[in-house]
Amino acid sequence: MDGNKPFSSSVYQEQETREDEELSAFTQAVADEFGPQQASLSERDWLDESDSMDAPPLSTVRNWRAVSIAAAFRLADDPDDLAPLPSDNDERKRQ
C-alpha cells in the first residue's frame, strides 16, 4: 500500500500547483484590466466557484480553467460595477 501513497500524493500536489497557477493567472488578468480591488473580489469569486465544482476536492480531474471561466462570468455579470483602469494615453487626452 505504501507504493500508492507517493503516487497519490504527487498527483494531488500537481493538482494543487495547477490550481495555484490558474488562480494566480486569473487574478493577475483581472488586476491588469480592472485594478487590484476588483482582483481581490474576483479571487473570492474564483475560490467560491472552485468550492462549488461537482468534482470531489481530491479529484485528479478538476478543470481549473472551467473555474476561471465561471468566475469571469460572475465578473462580467454586472458590467456597471466594472471600469477598466485609465491608461496613460487616456490621462494625456484629458489634459
Backbone as CSV, one residue per row, in Angstrom:
resi,resn,N_x,N_y,N_z,CA_x,CA_y,CA_z,C_x,C_y,C_z
1,MET,0.808,-1.202,0.000,0.000,0.000,0.000,0.844,1.255,0.000
2,ASP,1.982,1.208,0.632,2.822,2.398,0.674,3.296,2.806,-0.710
3,GLY,3.328,1.843,-1.663,3.731,2.159,-3.031,2.768,3.108,-3.703
4,ASN,1.500,3.105,-3.315,0.497,4.006,-3.896,0.535,5.391,-3.275
5,LYS,0.983,5.489,-2.068,0.969,6.767,-1.368,1.792,7.849,-2.080
6,PRO,3.033,7.589,-2.484,3.791,8.634,-3.180,3.119,9.045,-4.496
7,PHE,2.543,8.066,-5.219,1.855,8.397,-6.466,0.669,9.296,-6.176
8,SER,-0.173,8.906,-5.221,-1.350,9.697,-4.886,-0.960,11.086,-4.415
9,SER,0.036,11.135,-3.566,0.492,12.409,-3.040,0.990,13.314,-4.161
10,SER,1.739,12.758,-5.104,2.269,13.583,-6.191,1.158,14.061,-7.113
11,VAL,0.140,13.243,-7.327,-0.988,13.649,-8.171,-1.708,14.829,-7.533
12,TYR,-1.945,14.746,-6.241,-2.643,15.829,-5.557,-1.787,17.095,-5.469
13,GLN,-0.496,16.917,-5.313,0.393,18.080,-5.305,0.391,18.757,-6.670
14,GLU,0.362,17.956,-7.721,0.304,18.518,-9.074,-0.996,19.286,-9.287
15,GLN,-2.109,18.748,-8.808,-3.385,19.444,-8.930,-3.369,20.752,-8.137
16,GLU,-2.770,20.715,-6.966,-2.689,21.919,-6.141,-1.844,22.985,-6.844
17,THR,-0.756,22.567,-7.458,0.088,23.501,-8.204,-0.686,24.096,-9.373
18,ARG,-1.412,23.264,-10.101,-2.217,23.760,-11.228,-3.284,24.740,-10.748
19,GLU,-3.902,24.417,-9.621,-4.910,25.309,-9.060,-4.284,26.669,-8.733
20,ASP,-3.148,26.649,-8.060,-2.468,27.897,-7.693,-2.092,28.714,-8.928
21,GLU,-1.597,28.033,-9.957,-1.200,28.730,-11.185,-2.407,29.355,-11.888
22,GLU,-3.496,28.614,-11.959,-4.701,29.128,-12.627,-5.296,30.307,-11.857
23,LEU,-5.368,30.179,-10.537,-5.882,31.278,-9.719,-5.007,32.512,-9.862
24,SER,-3.702,32.323,-9.840,-2.775,33.435,-9.980,-2.919,34.124,-11.337
25,ALA,-3.029,33.341,-12.392,-3.182,33.910,-13.733,-4.496,34.667,-13.850
26,PHE,-5.562,34.102,-13.307,-6.867,34.770,-13.353,-6.829,36.089,-12.582
27,THR,-6.299,36.036,-11.375,-6.241,37.237,-10.535,-5.384,38.322,-11.182
28,GLN,-4.268,37.938,-11.769,-3.394,38.910,-12.430,-4.087,39.542,-13.629
29,ALA,-4.809,38.745,-14.400,-5.525,39.277,-15.565,-6.588,40.282,-15.133
30,VAL,-7.314,39.973,-14.073,-8.332,40.909,-13.573,-7.664,42.173,-13.042
31,ALA,-6.572,42.020,-12.319,-5.857,43.191,-11.789,-5.349,44.079,-12.914
32,ASP,-4.826,43.467,-13.963,-4.311,44.250,-15.093,-5.417,45.046,-15.770
33,GLU,-6.587,44.464,-15.842,-7.691,45.111,-16.566,-8.533,46.036,-15.689
34,PHE,-8.767,45.631,-14.433,-9.719,46.353,-13.593,-9.153,46.853,-12.269
35,GLY,-7.913,46.519,-11.958,-7.291,47.010,-10.742,-7.282,45.989,-9.617
36,PRO,-6.454,46.256,-8.601,-6.257,45.288,-7.515,-7.492,45.061,-6.650
37,GLN,-8.317,46.068,-6.473,-9.509,45.891,-5.639,-10.468,44.893,-6.286
38,GLN,-10.707,45.054,-7.576,-11.580,44.120,-8.279,-10.945,42.731,-8.345
39,ALA,-9.630,42.677,-8.461,-8.934,41.387,-8.487,-9.154,40.639,-7.178
40,SER,-9.118,41.346,-6.076,-9.343,40.719,-4.780,-10.759,40.156,-4.690
41,LEU,-11.736,40.923,-5.149,-13.115,40.442,-5.140,-13.283,39.250,-6.074
42,SER,-12.669,39.320,-7.229,-12.775,38.236,-8.201,-12.059,36.975,-7.729
43,GLU,-11.009,37.154,-6.964,-10.310,35.995,-6.395,-11.253,35.222,-5.475
44,ARG,-12.031,35.951,-4.686,-13.014,35.285,-3.821,-14.056,34.551,-4.656
45,ASP,-14.497,35.180,-5.756,-15.445,34.514,-6.655,-14.842,33.239,-7.224
46,TRP,-13.566,33.297,-7.606,-12.892,32.129,-8.166,-12.868,30.993,-7.142
47,LEU,-12.530,31.333,-5.903,-12.484,30.324,-4.852,-13.873,29.749,-4.576
48,ASP,-14.906,30.597,-4.610,-16.274,30.109,-4.448,-16.644,29.146,-5.567
49,GLU,-16.289,29.500,-6.791,-16.559,28.617,-7.924,-15.820,27.296,-7.776
50,SER,-14.589,27.362,-7.308,-13.806,26.147,-7.094,-14.498,25.238,-6.080
51,ASP,-15.014,25.836,-5.018,-15.705,25.062,-3.983,-16.998,24.443,-4.495
52,SER,-17.633,25.091,-5.467,-18.926,24.608,-5.942,-18.822,23.600,-7.089
53,MET,-17.603,23.284,-7.518,-17.433,22.308,-8.594,-17.996,20.954,-8.183
54,ASP,-18.485,20.203,-9.175,-19.043,18.877,-8.921,-17.980,17.856,-8.536
55,ALA,-16.758,18.047,-9.002,-15.691,17.086,-8.735,-15.315,17.116,-7.256
56,PRO,-15.031,15.966,-6.682,-14.579,15.943,-5.286,-13.282,16.731,-5.127
57,PRO,-13.047,17.312,-3.954,-11.851,18.137,-3.736,-10.536,17.443,-4.063
58,LEU,-10.442,16.145,-3.845,-9.196,15.439,-4.108,-9.221,14.735,-5.459
59,SER,-10.123,15.145,-6.328,-10.213,14.531,-7.650,-8.973,14.849,-8.463
60,THR,-8.604,13.920,-9.339,-7.458,14.151,-10.214,-7.891,14.733,-11.553
61,VAL,-9.172,15.040,-11.705,-9.672,15.526,-12.995,-10.322,16.907,-12.886
62,ARG,-9.934,17.681,-11.945,-10.540,19.013,-11.797,-10.087,19.902,-12.947
63,ASN,-11.009,20.672,-13.459,-10.748,21.548,-14.587,-10.668,22.989,-14.077
64,TRP,-9.457,23.417,-13.798,-9.269,24.750,-13.215,-9.637,25.851,-14.201
65,ARG,-9.462,25.611,-15.492,-9.834,26.626,-16.482,-11.347,26.879,-16.436
66,ALA,-12.128,25.819,-16.195,-13.575,25.969,-16.076,-13.929,26.854,-14.878
67,VAL,-13.154,26.751,-13.822,-13.367,27.601,-12.652,-13.119,29.062,-13.038
68,SER,-12.052,29.313,-13.773,-11.749,30.682,-14.212,-12.840,31.228,-15.119
69,ILE,-13.349,30.389,-15.998,-14.418,30.827,-16.903,-15.669,31.182,-16.109
70,ALA,-16.028,30.344,-15.149,-17.199,30.629,-14.323,-17.004,31.913,-13.514
71,ALA,-15.821,32.113,-12.981,-15.542,33.337,-12.221,-15.560,34.555,-13.137
72,ALA,-15.107,34.393,-14.372,-15.142,35.502,-15.340,-16.587,35.868,-15.674
73,PHE,-17.453,34.875,-15.747,-18.875,35.164,-15.979,-19.454,35.947,-14.816
74,ARG,-19.054,35.602,-13.604,-19.500,36.385,-12.446,-19.014,37.821,-12.564
75,LEU,-17.781,37.975,-12.977,-17.172,39.291,-13.122,-17.929,40.121,-14.157
76,ALA,-18.314,39.492,-15.245,-18.988,40.189,-16.335,-20.488,40.335,-16.098
77,ASP,-21.000,39.696,-15.074,-22.437,39.690,-14.824,-22.997,41.089,-14.603
78,ASP,-22.243,41.967,-13.972,-22.713,43.326,-13.705,-21.693,44.322,-14.247
79,PRO,-21.764,44.626,-15.541,-20.755,45.499,-16.150,-20.738,46.914,-15.586
80,ASP,-21.812,47.344,-14.926,-21.825,48.692,-14.343,-20.822,48.820,-13.203
81,ASP,-20.488,47.697,-12.581,-19.524,47.720,-11.482,-18.088,47.730,-11.978
82,LEU,-17.893,47.479,-13.264,-16.548,47.344,-13.808,-16.201,48.522,-14.702
83,ALA,-15.006,48.977,-14.558,-14.480,50.008,-15.454,-12.985,49.784,-15.556
84,PRO,-12.469,49.594,-16.768,-11.024,49.419,-16.892,-10.283,50.613,-16.325
85,LEU,-9.105,50.365,-15.821,-8.278,51.452,-15.323,-7.890,52.368,-16.480
86,PRO,-7.857,53.662,-16.241,-7.440,54.555,-17.327,-5.984,54.314,-17.690
87,SER,-5.717,54.348,-18.972,-4.332,54.189,-19.412,-3.641,55.539,-19.398
88,ASP,-2.339,55.540,-19.586,-1.589,56.789,-19.626,-2.103,57.662,-20.775
89,ASN,-2.469,57.057,-21.886,-2.982,57.817,-23.028,-4.288,58.518,-22.691
90,ASP,-5.160,57.866,-21.915,-6.423,58.478,-21.508,-6.156,59.704,-20.647
91,GLU,-5.186,59.618,-19.759,-4.854,60.750,-18.895,-4.328,61.933,-19.710
92,ARG,-3.509,61.648,-20.694,-2.951,62.728,-21.537,-4.052,63.407,-22.354
93,LYS,-5.044,62.663,-22.799,-6.131,63.223,-23.599,-6.962,64.202,-22.765
94,ARG,-7.077,63.947,-21.478,-7.873,64.819,-20.609,-7.173,66.115,-20.304
95,GLN,-5.865,66.151,-20.418,-5.119,67.347,-20.026,-5.099,68.387,-21.089
